[in-house]
Amino acid sequence: MSDLKAQRPVPALYIVATPIGHLDDITLRALQVLRNVDRILAEDTRHSAHLLQHFAIDRPMVSLHEHNEAARVVQIMRWLDAGESLALITDAGTPLISDPGFVVVRALREQGYAVVPVPGVSAVITALCAAGLPSDRFQFIGFLPSKNGPRERVLTEALAYTGTTLCYESPRRMVETLEVLARLAPQRPLVIARELTKQFETFLSGTADELLRRLRDDTDQQRGEMVLLLHGQATETLATEIDVDALLGLLAQYMPPKKAAGEAAQLLGGSKNALYARLLSGRDTPEST
């Protein structure tokens, strides 16, 4: 077993992963680094204080979040120049994965400073390994946009990917997101991984309609941190699975008809001209008054 009271790390910025729920998921190396660095950069010092207190770690903490990250770069370089070792942690999981840190890491790398990863838990990989969806090829697209239009465009692009897609979604918007997926790809297999490594960890599998019923019937399933996973499909099956008219109509809300047809052709394959004619034909249909 590693000596958790080993000498302090050499001067560098250590990117330290922390638990996403179950505190026992922290690694021995993470504890060693956190106990021996000169200071800890934390996304939310109040939140991280609970983690450090649990493990009896008493090191100075400095906030580093999306609103002050750029301003911290020069000070971090000064600390490193003075021979200090620093650890970067986020509220939970691996820093930089939809969390602050990229601006700092890029700047330090460009200036030749040492940046050392201390790997551990990530909600993305935790969800993928237990969801029962293909894991040989996948993409992570971060948090879905909060506004309806951009969110639907992102989901439309994700449905064209042939591997598994993972994203984060707010519990209060998950129902709306499932409604979009039910319209665009009603047969696509999905998984919602909720409250990972915590007491109420849950994996919900099914189509969008099936998951909508689960969430509406049990509002407890609309709470907590969520990872949404979309099964990928072979390119040749996309056009039959996706409601082409719904896709064309969605794209046409945000761009001219010809461009909408072109975007749909890239996503689904087939003729841009045929899709353009299909879009115009749908628009020519008399609307009820």
Residue pairs with C-beta under 8 A, 6 or more apart in sequence:
1 28
2 28
2 29
2 32
3 32
4 28
4 31
4 32
4 35
5 35
5 36
6 32
6 36
7 36
8 36
8 37
8 38
8 85
9 33
9 36
9 37
9 85
9 116
10 85
10 114
11 80
11 83
11 84
11 85
11 114
12 80
12 85
12 86
12 113
12 114
12 115
12 116
13 76
13 80
13 86
13 87
13 88
13 104
13 105
13 108
13 113
13 114
13 115
13 116
14 33
14 37
14 85
14 86
14 87
14 88
14 116
14 117
14 118
15 88
15 94
15 95
15 96
15 101
15 105
15 115
15 116
15 117
15 118
16 30
16 33
16 34
16 87
16 88
16 89
16 95
16 118
16 120
17 27
17 30
17 93
17 94
17 95
17 118
17 119
17 120
17 121
17 122
18 26
18 30
18 48
18 51
18 89
18 90
18 92
18 93
18 120
18 121
19 25
19 26
19 51
19 92
19 93
19 120
19 121
19 197
20 92
20 93
20 121
20 122
20 123
20 126
20 196
20 197
20 225
21 92
21 195
21 196
21 197
21 198
21 201
22 197
22 198
23 51
23 54
23 55
25 120
25 121
25 197
26 55
26 120
27 118
27 119
27 120
29 118
30 118
30 120
31 55
31 57
33 87
33 118
34 40
34 52
34 55
34 57
34 59
34 87
34 89
35 55
35 57
35 59
36 85
37 59
37 84
37 85
37 86
37 87
38 59
38 60
38 79
38 84
38 85
38 86
39 59
39 60
39 61
39 62
39 79
39 84
39 86
39 87
40 48
40 52
40 59
40 60
40 61
40 62
40 86
40 87
40 88
40 89
41 61
41 62
41 63
41 64
41 72
41 76
41 86
41 87
41 88
41 89
41 104
42 48
42 61
42 62
42 63
42 64
42 89
42 90
43 63
43 64
43 65
43 89
43 90
43 91
43 95
43 99
43 100
44 63
44 65
44 91
45 61
45 62
45 63
47 91
48 61
48 89
48 91
49 61
51 89
52 58
52 59
52 61
59 87
62 72
64 72
64 88
64 100
64 101
64 104
65 100
66 100
69 100
69 101
69 103
69 104
70 103
72 104
73 103
73 104
73 107
73 108
76 86
76 104
76 108
77 107
77 108
77 111
77 113
79 86
80 86
80 108
80 113
87 118
88 95
88 101
88 104
89 95
90 96
90 99
90 100
90 101
91 99
92 121
92 123
93 99
93 121
93 122
93 123
94 119
94 120
94 121
94 122
95 101
96 102
96 105
97 122
97 123
97 124
97 140
98 142
98 143
98 168
105 115
108 114
108 115
109 115
121 197
123 168
123 193
123 196
123 225
123 227
124 140
124 166
124 227
126 193
126 196
126 197
127 166
127 191
127 193
127 196
127 227
127 229
128 135
128 138
128 164
128 166
128 229
129 135
130 193
130 203
131 164
131 191
131 193
131 203
131 205
131 229
132 191
132 203
132 205
133 164
133 189
133 191
133 229
133 231
134 163
134 164
134 231
134 232
135 164
136 163
137 162
137 163
137 164
137 232
138 163
138 164
138 165
138 166
139 158
139 161
139 163
139 164
139 165
139 166
140 165
140 166
140 167
141 154
141 158
141 165
141 166
141 167
142 167
142 168
143 167
143 168
143 169
143 170
144 151
144 154
144 155
144 167
144 168
144 169
144 173
144 177
144 228
145 151
145 154
146 170
146 173
148 176
149 253
149 254
151 173
151 176
151 177
151 180
152 180
152 184
152 250
153 250
153 251
153 254
154 167
155 177
155 180
155 181
155 184
156 184
156 247
156 250
156 251
156 267
157 267
158 165
158 167
158 230
159 181
159 184
159 185
159 188
159 230
159 233
159 238
159 242
159 267
160 235
160 238
160 267
160 268
161 230
161 232
162 232
162 233
162 234
162 235
163 232
164 229
164 230
164 231
164 232
165 229
165 230
165 232
166 227
166 228
166 229
166 230
167 227
167 228
167 230
168 225
168 226
168 227
168 228
169 177
169 226
169 227
169 228
170 226
171 222
171 223
171 224
171 225
171 226
172 222
174 192
174 215
174 222
174 226
174 228
175 212
175 215
175 216
175 222
177 228
178 190
178 208
178 211
178 212
178 215
179 208
179 212
181 188
181 190
181 208
181 230
182 207
182 208
182 209
182 212
183 243
183 246
184 242
184 243
184 246
184 247
184 250
185 208
185 241
185 242
185 243
186 207
186 208
186 209
186 243
187 207
187 241
188 207
188 208
188 230
188 231
188 233
188 241
189 205
189 206
189 207
189 231
190 205
190 206
190 207
190 208
190 211
190 228
190 229
190 230
190 231
191 203
191 204
191 205
191 228
191 229
192 202
192 203
192 204
192 211
192 221
192 226
192 227
192 228
192 229
193 202
193 203
193 226
193 227
193 228
193 229
194 200
194 201
194 202
194 203
194 204
194 221
194 223
194 224
194 225
194 226
194 227
195 201
195 202
195 223
195 224
195 225
196 225
196 227
198 224
200 220
200 224
202 221
204 211
204 214
204 215
204 221
206 214
214 221
215 221
215 222
233 241
235 269
236 269
238 267
238 268
238 269
239 268
239 269
239 270
242 268
244 264
244 268
244 275
244 278
245 278
245 282
247 264
247 267
247 268
248 260
248 261
248 264
248 275
248 278
248 279
248 282
249 279
249 282
251 259
251 260
251 263
251 264
252 260
252 279
252 283
254 260
255 263
257 276
257 279
257 280
257 283
258 272
258 276
260 279
261 272
261 273
261 275
261 276
261 278
261 279
262 272
264 275
265 271
265 272
265 275
268 275
